[in-house]
Amino acid sequence: MNKSAIGIRANSSIDYVGGLDGLRAIAVLLVMLRHYTSPFNQVFAHETLAWRIYQQIANLGWLGVDIFFVISGFLITKILMKHPVNTWFSYRQFIIRRVKRLIPAYVTCLLIFTSIAMLFAPGSKVLGNSLSLWTMTSNIQSAFVDRTALMDAYFNLVHFWSLAVEWHFYLILPLFVWRFKSMTVTAVLIILFSFISRVFLHSLNASDNAFYSFTFCRLDALAFGCLLAVVHQRVNETQSKMISLLGLLVFFCLVFQVSHSPVPYKKLPWMQLYGYTLIGLSIAMILIGIVNASIRNPILRILELKPMTKVGRASYSLYIWHLVFFPLIANLAVMFFNFSKAAFICAFVTATLLASVCAFLSFKYLECRFYPARPSKLKFGT
């Protein structure tokens, strides 16, 4: 087998990390399964075992957001290692790079949604509450004001909460690293602060959605990604495998507890206090075995398959678009097929195709146009 060749464009922010695009693909597909399946959960009550297993997997799709958070923390740390923020000018340049990378696709989606809503559904609840989308505060609105503010019979943009959390993280992380001169110290402080925030909110009997979507409560998953970027360079492949296996064990134990609980995961007291932290930690531990994997690793090879990397590279746009028009699609499907498995399949296929087309156009003409510098994928020898 030949040595791997990693092609890097001259002005890329960081080197390509094998497996991460594939993990992004898994994350966004999990989220899509969750959002497309949950409105039809009652349809599967009397279905075959295979369908019920599918339903169980789909209902755990919210974990895809945690995977995204850890990966984002990892990558943003790699960027800050290569381009440290130690002056206001460098901070400004960092934010400009983030804006070029993320804002064009985000704003375009909002403009298209707003135009369609104003023309065909001017009374839309989502349209009336859309200020939080433009100000990147939809997660705060969902946490403390109205968890259904961004969903109605036509549109659903509730998933934008996680994009708001990531933006808040990008704004504050460089400043804290600049202040403390250490990514490790910064990440540990953020994790502790997230835990303290959840304890405080728990003492106030806050909404279960506050623990799930409020920025201060979810920064720890991103911080674990930061620690991963620092720690993975200090362990060899064998040690990485052991850490990854331990993380996998913790992850499956958490998933087992959640999936076998009669109480929805957001309402579980242990999840509200430390569950999200353990999930972020376990995902970071799993990822260390992937980012340190050799070119011969079979899991890395699967994650680097062309379909996986293509979906992973467009995962940001796919995440943005996948849910926007789903309520309308689902309601039309139910109108034609009643509340049935046929309606679910129709809605699922239609929404997936629409999201894929929108994501392809967004990725090609917005992400690549405004932020073209991306490393090439790993090339496996034969």
MIVO-568344 format. One record per residue (C-alpha): y, z, x; residue number from 1. Coordinates in nm, 3 decimals, padded with zeros to 5 digits. Layout:
N
rec north: Y up: Z east: X nr: NUM
...
REM end
This chain:
382
rec north: 00.000 up: 00.000 east: 00.000 nr: 1
rec north: 00.343 up: -00.093 east: 00.130 nr: 2
rec north: 00.618 up: 00.161 east: 00.163 nr: 3
rec north: 00.852 up: 00.187 east: -00.131 nr: 4
rec north: 01.174 up: -00.004 east: -00.112 nr: 5
rec north: 01.466 up: 00.147 east: -00.294 nr: 6
rec north: 01.747 up: -00.100 east: -00.346 nr: 7
rec north: 02.082 up: 00.067 east: -00.378 nr: 8
rec north: 02.397 up: -00.112 east: -00.472 nr: 9
rec north: 02.668 up: -00.045 east: -00.220 nr: 10
rec north: 02.897 up: 00.151 east: -00.449 nr: 11
rec north: 02.639 up: 00.349 east: -00.646 nr: 12
rec north: 02.713 up: 00.718 east: -00.691 nr: 13
rec north: 02.367 up: 00.839 east: -00.589 nr: 14
rec north: 02.032 up: 00.705 east: -00.477 nr: 15
rec north: 01.775 up: 00.611 east: -00.739 nr: 16
rec north: 01.539 up: 00.897 east: -00.830 nr: 17
rec north: 01.200 up: 00.768 east: -00.936 nr: 18
rec north: 01.070 up: 00.878 east: -01.274 nr: 19
rec north: 01.399 up: 00.985 east: -01.431 nr: 20
rec north: 01.451 up: 00.666 east: -01.630 nr: 21
rec north: 01.099 up: 00.705 east: -01.770 nr: 22
rec north: 01.173 up: 01.066 east: -01.861 nr: 23
rec north: 01.493 up: 00.956 east: -02.033 nr: 24
rec north: 01.285 up: 00.711 east: -02.236 nr: 25
rec north: 01.048 up: 00.990 east: -02.343 nr: 26
rec north: 01.343 up: 01.214 east: -02.432 nr: 27
rec north: 01.522 up: 00.961 east: -02.652 nr: 28
rec north: 01.198 up: 00.855 east: -02.824 nr: 29
rec north: 01.120 up: 01.219 east: -02.901 nr: 30
rec north: 01.463 up: 01.264 east: -03.057 nr: 31
rec north: 01.423 up: 00.947 east: -03.263 nr: 32
rec north: 01.080 up: 01.059 east: -03.389 nr: 33
rec north: 01.228 up: 01.391 east: -03.495 nr: 34
rec north: 01.525 up: 01.244 east: -03.679 nr: 35
rec north: 01.333 up: 00.963 east: -03.847 nr: 36
rec north: 01.041 up: 01.181 east: -03.956 nr: 37
rec north: 01.197 up: 01.509 east: -04.073 nr: 38
rec north: 01.345 up: 01.368 east: -04.399 nr: 39
rec north: 00.993 up: 01.253 east: -04.493 nr: 40
rec north: 00.803 up: 01.567 east: -04.390 nr: 41
rec north: 00.668 up: 01.629 east: -04.741 nr: 42
rec north: 00.509 up: 01.283 east: -04.740 nr: 43
rec north: 00.263 up: 01.397 east: -04.472 nr: 44
rec north: 00.145 up: 01.712 east: -04.653 nr: 45
rec north: -00.170 up: 01.546 east: -04.787 nr: 46
rec north: -00.218 up: 01.275 east: -04.527 nr: 47
rec north: -00.500 up: 01.235 east: -04.275 nr: 48
rec north: -00.533 up: 01.450 east: -03.965 nr: 49
rec north: -00.388 up: 01.174 east: -03.745 nr: 50
rec north: -00.071 up: 01.158 east: -03.954 nr: 51
rec north: -00.037 up: 01.537 east: -03.953 nr: 52
rec north: -00.072 up: 01.541 east: -03.573 nr: 53
rec north: 00.199 up: 01.276 east: -03.554 nr: 54
rec north: 00.418 up: 01.493 east: -03.777 nr: 55
rec north: 00.367 up: 01.795 east: -03.551 nr: 56
rec north: 00.467 up: 01.594 east: -03.244 nr: 57
rec north: 00.769 up: 01.444 east: -03.421 nr: 58
rec north: 00.888 up: 01.784 east: -03.538 nr: 59
rec north: 00.906 up: 01.892 east: -03.173 nr: 60
rec north: 01.134 up: 01.600 east: -03.091 nr: 61
rec north: 01.435 up: 01.829 east: -03.057 nr: 62
rec north: 01.297 up: 01.913 east: -02.713 nr: 63
rec north: 01.414 up: 01.569 east: -02.604 nr: 64
rec north: 01.771 up: 01.702 east: -02.596 nr: 65
rec north: 01.668 up: 01.976 east: -02.353 nr: 66
rec north: 01.508 up: 01.713 east: -02.129 nr: 67
rec north: 01.835 up: 01.518 east: -02.136 nr: 68
rec north: 02.031 up: 01.832 east: -02.048 nr: 69
rec north: 01.817 up: 01.914 east: -01.744 nr: 70
rec north: 01.828 up: 01.554 east: -01.619 nr: 71
rec north: 02.206 up: 01.541 east: -01.666 nr: 72
rec north: 02.251 up: 01.864 east: -01.471 nr: 73
rec north: 02.032 up: 01.728 east: -01.193 nr: 74
rec north: 02.216 up: 01.397 east: -01.165 nr: 75
rec north: 02.565 up: 01.540 east: -01.189 nr: 76
rec north: 02.479 up: 01.780 east: -00.906 nr: 77
rec north: 02.357 up: 01.490 east: -00.694 nr: 78
rec north: 02.688 up: 01.316 east: -00.758 nr: 79
rec north: 02.887 up: 01.627 east: -00.663 nr: 80
rec north: 02.680 up: 01.665 east: -00.346 nr: 81
rec north: 02.772 up: 01.310 east: -00.246 nr: 82
rec north: 03.132 up: 01.327 east: -00.371 nr: 83
rec north: 03.242 up: 01.693 east: -00.354 nr: 84
rec north: 03.530 up: 01.807 east: -00.570 nr: 85
rec north: 03.763 up: 02.011 east: -00.350 nr: 86
rec north: 04.106 up: 01.882 east: -00.451 nr: 87
rec north: 04.274 up: 01.800 east: -00.780 nr: 88
rec north: 04.264 up: 01.434 east: -00.680 nr: 89
rec north: 03.886 up: 01.441 east: -00.628 nr: 90
rec north: 03.846 up: 01.623 east: -00.962 nr: 91
rec north: 04.051 up: 01.350 east: -01.128 nr: 92
rec north: 03.835 up: 01.081 east: -00.967 nr: 93
rec north: 03.519 up: 01.259 east: -01.083 nr: 94
rec north: 03.644 up: 01.271 east: -01.444 nr: 95
rec north: 03.752 up: 00.906 east: -01.432 nr: 96
rec north: 03.401 up: 00.806 east: -01.319 nr: 97
rec north: 03.252 up: 01.005 east: -01.609 nr: 98
rec north: 03.495 up: 00.844 east: -01.853 nr: 99
rec north: 03.405 up: 00.494 east: -01.734 nr: 100
rec north: 03.036 up: 00.574 east: -01.760 nr: 101
rec north: 03.030 up: 00.742 east: -02.101 nr: 102
rec north: 03.339 up: 00.684 east: -02.312 nr: 103
rec north: 03.330 up: 00.306 east: -02.382 nr: 104
rec north: 02.994 up: 00.320 east: -02.563 nr: 105
rec north: 03.090 up: 00.645 east: -02.738 nr: 106
rec north: 03.428 up: 00.521 east: -02.865 nr: 107
rec north: 03.293 up: 00.180 east: -02.967 nr: 108
rec north: 03.032 up: 00.346 east: -03.187 nr: 109
rec north: 03.298 up: 00.563 east: -03.350 nr: 110
rec north: 03.528 up: 00.264 east: -03.408 nr: 111
rec north: 03.251 up: 00.062 east: -03.573 nr: 112
rec north: 03.139 up: 00.358 east: -03.784 nr: 113
rec north: 03.498 up: 00.432 east: -03.890 nr: 114
rec north: 03.567 up: 00.070 east: -03.983 nr: 115
rec north: 03.250 up: 00.039 east: -04.192 nr: 116
rec north: 03.306 up: 00.375 east: -04.360 nr: 117
rec north: 03.668 up: 00.298 east: -04.447 nr: 118
rec north: 03.569 up: -00.038 east: -04.596 nr: 119
rec north: 03.255 up: 00.056 east: -04.787 nr: 120
rec north: 03.249 up: 00.438 east: -04.818 nr: 121
rec north: 03.605 up: 00.572 east: -04.791 nr: 122
rec north: 03.495 up: 00.897 east: -04.954 nr: 123
rec north: 03.230 up: 00.961 east: -04.690 nr: 124
rec north: 03.199 up: 01.326 east: -04.589 nr: 125
rec north: 03.131 up: 01.220 east: -04.231 nr: 126
rec north: 03.447 up: 01.010 east: -04.222 nr: 127
rec north: 03.647 up: 01.302 east: -04.357 nr: 128
rec north: 03.515 up: 01.530 east: -04.083 nr: 129
rec north: 03.524 up: 01.276 east: -03.800 nr: 130
rec north: 03.815 up: 01.436 east: -03.612 nr: 131
rec north: 03.563 up: 01.658 east: -03.434 nr: 132
rec north: 03.389 up: 01.345 east: -03.303 nr: 133
rec north: 03.708 up: 01.212 east: -03.150 nr: 134
rec north: 03.795 up: 01.549 east: -02.994 nr: 135
rec north: 03.443 up: 01.618 east: -02.862 nr: 136
rec north: 03.418 up: 01.938 east: -03.065 nr: 137
rec north: 03.148 up: 01.839 east: -03.315 nr: 138
rec north: 02.912 up: 02.099 east: -03.166 nr: 139
rec north: 03.164 up: 02.376 east: -03.241 nr: 140
rec north: 03.210 up: 02.247 east: -03.595 nr: 141
rec north: 02.833 up: 02.244 east: -03.642 nr: 142
rec north: 02.794 up: 02.591 east: -03.490 nr: 143
rec north: 03.064 up: 02.782 east: -03.676 nr: 144
rec north: 03.210 up: 02.576 east: -03.961 nr: 145
rec north: 02.970 up: 02.339 east: -04.139 nr: 146
rec north: 02.636 up: 02.231 east: -03.995 nr: 147
rec north: 02.624 up: 01.937 east: -04.242 nr: 148
rec north: 02.980 up: 01.819 east: -04.182 nr: 149
rec north: 02.865 up: 01.502 east: -04.007 nr: 150
rec north: 02.590 up: 01.393 east: -04.244 nr: 151
rec north: 02.595 up: 01.241 east: -04.591 nr: 152
rec north: 02.408 up: 00.981 east: -04.796 nr: 153
rec north: 02.533 up: 00.694 east: -04.578 nr: 154
rec north: 02.590 up: 00.817 east: -04.224 nr: 155
rec north: 02.470 up: 01.082 east: -03.982 nr: 156
rec north: 02.646 up: 01.160 east: -03.656 nr: 157
rec north: 02.533 up: 01.520 east: -03.624 nr: 158
rec north: 02.352 up: 01.434 east: -03.299 nr: 159
rec north: 02.687 up: 01.388 east: -03.124 nr: 160
rec north: 02.691 up: 01.766 east: -03.071 nr: 161
rec north: 02.489 up: 01.730 east: -02.751 nr: 162
rec north: 02.729 up: 01.469 east: -02.613 nr: 163
rec north: 03.012 up: 01.718 east: -02.667 nr: 164
rec north: 02.820 up: 01.988 east: -02.480 nr: 165
rec north: 02.761 up: 01.756 east: -02.185 nr: 166
rec north: 03.128 up: 01.663 east: -02.171 nr: 167
rec north: 03.232 up: 02.028 east: -02.170 nr: 168
rec north: 02.988 up: 02.081 east: -01.883 nr: 169
rec north: 03.129 up: 01.789 east: -01.685 nr: 170
rec north: 03.480 up: 01.927 east: -01.724 nr: 171
rec north: 03.403 up: 02.278 east: -01.601 nr: 172
rec north: 03.119 up: 02.242 east: -01.348 nr: 173
rec north: 03.321 up: 02.080 east: -01.065 nr: 174
rec north: 03.592 up: 02.344 east: -01.101 nr: 175
rec north: 03.344 up: 02.631 east: -01.070 nr: 176
rec north: 03.168 up: 02.472 east: -00.773 nr: 177
rec north: 03.508 up: 02.421 east: -00.610 nr: 178
rec north: 03.594 up: 02.786 east: -00.675 nr: 179
rec north: 03.266 up: 02.944 east: -00.560 nr: 180
rec north: 03.184 up: 02.691 east: -00.285 nr: 181
rec north: 02.819 up: 02.696 east: -00.394 nr: 182
rec north: 02.624 up: 02.502 east: -00.655 nr: 183
rec north: 02.351 up: 02.767 east: -00.655 nr: 184
rec north: 02.591 up: 03.052 east: -00.726 nr: 185
rec north: 02.766 up: 02.847 east: -00.993 nr: 186
rec north: 02.439 up: 02.754 east: -01.167 nr: 187
rec north: 02.311 up: 03.112 east: -01.167 nr: 188
rec north: 02.640 up: 03.241 east: -01.309 nr: 189
rec north: 02.631 up: 02.977 east: -01.584 nr: 190
rec north: 02.275 up: 03.074 east: -01.678 nr: 191
rec north: 02.370 up: 03.442 east: -01.696 nr: 192
rec north: 02.681 up: 03.358 east: -01.897 nr: 193
rec north: 02.475 up: 03.156 east: -02.146 nr: 194
rec north: 02.236 up: 03.446 east: -02.196 nr: 195
rec north: 02.523 up: 03.693 east: -02.243 nr: 196
rec north: 02.687 up: 03.455 east: -02.492 nr: 197
rec north: 02.370 up: 03.441 east: -02.701 nr: 198
rec north: 02.329 up: 03.819 east: -02.693 nr: 199
rec north: 02.689 up: 03.855 east: -02.809 nr: 200
rec north: 02.647 up: 03.603 east: -03.092 nr: 201
rec north: 02.321 up: 03.770 east: -03.193 nr: 202
rec north: 02.504 up: 04.102 east: -03.226 nr: 203
rec north: 02.748 up: 03.928 east: -03.462 nr: 204
rec north: 02.466 up: 03.781 east: -03.674 nr: 205
rec north: 02.593 up: 03.433 east: -03.597 nr: 206
rec north: 02.446 up: 03.123 east: -03.759 nr: 207
rec north: 02.121 up: 03.001 east: -03.606 nr: 208
rec north: 02.300 up: 02.673 east: -03.536 nr: 209
rec north: 02.549 up: 02.856 east: -03.315 nr: 210
rec north: 02.272 up: 02.944 east: -03.070 nr: 211
rec north: 02.153 up: 02.584 east: -03.081 nr: 212
rec north: 02.473 up: 02.383 east: -03.048 nr: 213
rec north: 02.756 up: 02.604 east: -02.918 nr: 214
rec north: 02.855 up: 02.503 east: -02.566 nr: 215
rec north: 02.832 up: 02.848 east: -02.407 nr: 216
rec north: 02.480 up: 02.896 east: -02.543 nr: 217
rec north: 02.343 up: 02.566 east: -02.412 nr: 218
rec north: 02.495 up: 02.533 east: -02.066 nr: 219
rec north: 02.192 up: 02.700 east: -01.908 nr: 220
rec north: 01.967 up: 02.394 east: -01.953 nr: 221
rec north: 02.219 up: 02.184 east: -01.762 nr: 222
rec north: 02.249 up: 02.458 east: -01.500 nr: 223
rec north: 01.872 up: 02.453 east: -01.446 nr: 224
rec north: 01.911 up: 02.083 east: -01.370 nr: 225
rec north: 02.171 up: 02.178 east: -01.109 nr: 226
rec north: 01.930 up: 02.425 east: -00.949 nr: 227
rec north: 01.659 up: 02.159 east: -00.952 nr: 228
rec north: 01.884 up: 01.926 east: -00.752 nr: 229
rec north: 01.932 up: 02.199 east: -00.490 nr: 230
rec north: 01.581 up: 02.345 east: -00.477 nr: 231
rec north: 01.370 up: 02.028 east: -00.480 nr: 232
rec north: 01.488 up: 01.940 east: -00.130 nr: 233
rec north: 01.352 up: 02.270 east: 00.005 nr: 234
rec north: 00.992 up: 02.240 east: -00.112 nr: 235
rec north: 00.719 up: 01.996 east: -00.014 nr: 236
rec north: 00.508 up: 01.785 east: -00.249 nr: 237
rec north: 00.222 up: 02.037 east: -00.268 nr: 238
rec north: 00.456 up: 02.323 east: -00.354 nr: 239
rec north: 00.628 up: 02.097 east: -00.607 nr: 240
rec north: 00.297 up: 02.029 east: -00.780 nr: 241
rec north: 00.224 up: 02.401 east: -00.811 nr: 242
rec north: 00.570 up: 02.473 east: -00.953 nr: 243
rec north: 00.534 up: 02.179 east: -01.190 nr: 244
rec north: 00.195 up: 02.297 east: -01.318 nr: 245
rec north: 00.332 up: 02.647 east: -01.376 nr: 246
rec north: 00.627 up: 02.497 east: -01.563 nr: 247
rec north: 00.389 up: 02.290 east: -01.773 nr: 248
rec north: 00.192 up: 02.603 east: -01.863 nr: 249
rec north: 00.509 up: 02.789 east: -01.968 nr: 250
rec north: 00.630 up: 02.486 east: -02.162 nr: 251
rec north: 00.307 up: 02.449 east: -02.360 nr: 252
rec north: 00.298 up: 02.821 east: -02.434 nr: 253
rec north: 00.649 up: 02.797 east: -02.579 nr: 254
rec north: 00.560 up: 02.485 east: -02.777 nr: 255
rec north: 00.248 up: 02.657 east: -02.914 nr: 256
rec north: 00.450 up: 02.958 east: -03.026 nr: 257
rec north: 00.710 up: 02.741 east: -03.197 nr: 258
rec north: 00.468 up: 02.501 east: -03.364 nr: 259
rec north: 00.249 up: 02.782 east: -03.503 nr: 260
rec north: 00.534 up: 02.994 east: -03.633 nr: 261
rec north: 00.600 up: 02.999 east: -04.010 nr: 262
rec north: 00.967 up: 03.048 east: -03.924 nr: 263
rec north: 01.178 up: 02.743 east: -03.823 nr: 264
rec north: 01.241 up: 02.744 east: -03.448 nr: 265
rec north: 01.618 up: 02.788 east: -03.482 nr: 266
rec north: 01.570 up: 03.110 east: -03.678 nr: 267
rec north: 01.327 up: 03.272 east: -03.433 nr: 268
rec north: 01.503 up: 03.575 east: -03.274 nr: 269
rec north: 01.333 up: 03.525 east: -02.939 nr: 270
rec north: 01.437 up: 03.159 east: -02.938 nr: 271
rec north: 01.797 up: 03.253 east: -03.009 nr: 272
rec north: 01.805 up: 03.511 east: -02.729 nr: 273
rec north: 01.599 up: 03.364 east: -02.446 nr: 274
rec north: 01.382 up: 03.083 east: -02.582 nr: 275
rec north: 01.621 up: 02.800 east: -02.500 nr: 276
rec north: 01.659 up: 02.941 east: -02.149 nr: 277
rec north: 01.282 up: 02.941 east: -02.094 nr: 278
rec north: 01.258 up: 02.586 east: -02.225 nr: 279
rec north: 01.525 up: 02.467 east: -01.983 nr: 280
rec north: 01.358 up: 02.654 east: -01.697 nr: 281
rec north: 01.012 up: 02.513 east: -01.774 nr: 282
rec north: 01.144 up: 02.156 east: -01.799 nr: 283
rec north: 01.322 up: 02.191 east: -01.464 nr: 284
rec north: 00.999 up: 02.324 east: -01.310 nr: 285
rec north: 00.804 up: 02.029 east: -01.450 nr: 286
rec north: 01.061 up: 01.784 east: -01.318 nr: 287
rec north: 01.041 up: 01.913 east: -00.963 nr: 288
rec north: 00.691 up: 01.769 east: -00.941 nr: 289
rec north: 00.823 up: 01.431 east: -01.054 nr: 290
rec north: 01.135 up: 01.402 east: -00.838 nr: 291
rec north: 00.929 up: 01.503 east: -00.532 nr: 292
rec north: 00.627 up: 01.288 east: -00.620 nr: 293
rec north: 00.499 up: 01.034 east: -00.371 nr: 294
rec north: 00.498 up: 00.664 east: -00.450 nr: 295
rec north: 00.122 up: 00.686 east: -00.516 nr: 296
rec north: 00.153 up: 00.948 east: -00.789 nr: 297
rec north: -00.002 up: 00.805 east: -01.111 nr: 298
rec north: 00.245 up: 00.987 east: -01.335 nr: 299
rec north: 00.536 up: 00.841 east: -01.140 nr: 300
rec north: 00.381 up: 00.496 east: -01.173 nr: 301
rec north: 00.363 up: 00.536 east: -01.551 nr: 302
rec north: 00.721 up: 00.656 east: -01.570 nr: 303
rec north: 00.830 up: 00.359 east: -01.359 nr: 304
rec north: 00.664 up: 00.098 east: -01.582 nr: 305
rec north: 00.914 up: -00.170 east: -01.679 nr: 306
rec north: 00.926 up: -00.085 east: -02.053 nr: 307
rec north: 00.986 up: 00.282 east: -01.970 nr: 308
rec north: 01.268 up: 00.214 east: -01.725 nr: 309
rec north: 01.434 up: -00.037 east: -01.957 nr: 310
rec north: 01.439 up: 00.210 east: -02.245 nr: 311
rec north: 01.545 up: 00.489 east: -02.011 nr: 312
rec north: 01.840 up: 00.298 east: -01.869 nr: 313
rec north: 01.966 up: 00.223 east: -02.220 nr: 314
rec north: 01.881 up: 00.571 east: -02.351 nr: 315
rec north: 02.245 up: 00.681 east: -02.374 nr: 316
rec north: 02.339 up: 00.395 east: -02.604 nr: 317
rec north: 02.010 up: 00.430 east: -02.794 nr: 318
rec north: 02.079 up: 00.800 east: -02.849 nr: 319
rec north: 02.430 up: 00.726 east: -02.973 nr: 320
rec north: 02.323 up: 00.461 east: -03.225 nr: 321
rec north: 01.981 up: 00.572 east: -03.348 nr: 322
rec north: 02.094 up: 00.800 east: -03.632 nr: 323
rec north: 02.433 up: 00.665 east: -03.741 nr: 324
rec north: 02.310 up: 00.454 east: -04.036 nr: 325
rec north: 01.972 up: 00.617 east: -04.092 nr: 326
rec north: 02.060 up: 00.801 east: -04.419 nr: 327
rec north: 02.155 up: 00.470 east: -04.582 nr: 328
rec north: 01.840 up: 00.301 east: -04.450 nr: 329
rec north: 01.618 up: 00.588 east: -04.566 nr: 330
rec north: 01.775 up: 00.600 east: -04.912 nr: 331
rec north: 01.730 up: 00.225 east: -04.957 nr: 332
rec north: 01.367 up: 00.253 east: -04.845 nr: 333
rec north: 01.303 up: 00.529 east: -05.099 nr: 334
rec north: 01.473 up: 00.319 east: -05.366 nr: 335
rec north: 01.225 up: 00.035 east: -05.307 nr: 336
rec north: 00.908 up: 00.230 east: -05.224 nr: 337
rec north: 00.970 up: 00.570 east: -05.386 nr: 338
rec north: 00.925 up: 00.879 east: -05.169 nr: 339
rec north: 00.611 up: 00.761 east: -04.991 nr: 340
rec north: 00.456 up: 00.677 east: -04.658 nr: 341
rec north: 00.556 up: 00.315 east: -04.715 nr: 342
rec north: 00.919 up: 00.422 east: -04.748 nr: 343
rec north: 00.892 up: 00.621 east: -04.425 nr: 344
rec north: 00.739 up: 00.328 east: -04.234 nr: 345
rec north: 01.002 up: 00.089 east: -04.372 nr: 346
rec north: 01.287 up: 00.324 east: -04.278 nr: 347
rec north: 01.138 up: 00.399 east: -03.936 nr: 348
rec north: 01.089 up: 00.033 east: -03.841 nr: 349
rec north: 01.425 up: -00.081 east: -03.978 nr: 350
rec north: 01.619 up: 00.201 east: -03.812 nr: 351
rec north: 01.439 up: 00.149 east: -03.481 nr: 352
rec north: 01.513 up: -00.224 east: -03.480 nr: 353
rec north: 01.879 up: -00.172 east: -03.571 nr: 354
rec north: 01.923 up: 00.103 east: -03.311 nr: 355
rec north: 01.752 up: -00.112 east: -03.047 nr: 356
rec north: 01.981 up: -00.409 east: -03.111 nr: 357
rec north: 02.293 up: -00.191 east: -03.109 nr: 358
rec north: 02.176 up: -00.011 east: -02.794 nr: 359
rec north: 02.099 up: -00.339 east: -02.615 nr: 360
rec north: 02.444 up: -00.478 east: -02.692 nr: 361
rec north: 02.613 up: -00.150 east: -02.603 nr: 362
rec north: 02.426 up: -00.119 east: -02.275 nr: 363
rec north: 02.476 up: -00.480 east: -02.169 nr: 364
rec north: 02.838 up: -00.529 east: -02.270 nr: 365
rec north: 02.981 up: -00.178 east: -02.240 nr: 366
rec north: 02.781 up: 00.044 east: -02.005 nr: 367
rec north: 02.710 up: -00.229 east: -01.750 nr: 368
rec north: 03.055 up: -00.384 east: -01.789 nr: 369
rec north: 03.253 up: -00.064 east: -01.739 nr: 370
rec north: 03.014 up: 00.108 east: -01.499 nr: 371
rec north: 02.808 up: -00.165 east: -01.330 nr: 372
rec north: 02.711 up: 00.023 east: -01.015 nr: 373
rec north: 02.356 up: 00.143 east: -01.075 nr: 374
rec north: 02.073 up: 00.179 east: -00.826 nr: 375
rec north: 01.773 up: -00.049 east: -00.864 nr: 376
rec north: 01.431 up: 00.087 east: -00.954 nr: 377
rec north: 01.148 up: 00.177 east: -00.723 nr: 378
rec north: 00.937 up: -00.114 east: -00.604 nr: 379
rec north: 00.568 up: -00.037 east: -00.574 nr: 380
rec north: 00.368 up: -00.217 east: -00.312 nr: 381
rec north: 00.025 up: -00.362 east: -00.389 nr: 382
REM end
